[in-house]
């Protein structure tokens, strides 16, 4: 019971991170396309300015919770994914300093440099996060000691000798890129006015058509390469509520405007991530070719005593964090 509860807690925190920090990444991806001069770029940055760094708290909290609740998974994944994790760390650093350093020097070279860094780091983060999720769905070559190593790429085929990047994880990364670009465009359209708002709405509409196609392709590919997804959806019909939520969110992104369109995008992202979590359950990291070596909530979790004590501290902590975020967003002017 407790390992399952913590599985869904980690999944919920990751979904919160994607929905919240995802629009920051999306704003970075699109801001060079929709902002034509420095004043318009400041509008985009102001749209995320009061909350972008706070949103990243959810990533740190999810990582800390993963370390506490599933230490075997944490140690295995952080060693096996060492290279991409270092790349993600550098991208997070570059994205943060691009936002902070941009306005420190008035120069015709300084601003464009950091705008480019902001856009590039945001786009690459979206791709790497999507590829990381693709690796979890596909599985990794775990041995009996719960250890593995993946090169950055091999022959781009889905096999036991696959690398971090293959055709499936690249598809997942590209889908994440487009999804977060649309997510960010809807947020910018919600928070800006006039020409920037109109261009953001146009970018969201164009991204929506591509996102529909990619969602269908990625879903079909996921069920094809990971048999456990099919087994889970057959065994637990109630989990179909999550893909239905994603479909409803996708429809809302096309039909709604303003706040409702952005909330529809949040529903799409949440539905997609929850579908993955429900489909993989009880696995937290499947093994390619040898299901017996897979990490699940049962062989990767901490002791029952530790999970119980952790829950007693986690609940009040999350109530405080949630209260802080509610206050921040309620007082962030429209």
Secondary structure, 3 states (H helix, E strand, C coil): CHHHHHHHHHHHHHHHHHHHHHHHHHHHHHHHHHCCCHHHHHHHHHHHHCCHHHHCHHHHHHHHHHHHHCHHHHHHHHHHCHHHHHHHHHHHHHHHHHHHHHHHCCCCCHHHHHHHHHHHHHHHHHHHHHHHHHHHHHCECCCCCCCCCCCCECCCCCCCCCCCECHHHHHHHHHHHHHHHHHHHHHHHHHCCHHHHHHHHHHHHHHHHHHHHHHHHHHHHHHHHCHHHHHHHHHCHHHHHHHHHHHHHHHHHHHCCHHHHHHHHHHHHHHHHHHHHHHHCCEEECECCCHHHCEECCCCCCCHHHHHHHHHHHHHHHHHHHHHHHHHHHCCCC
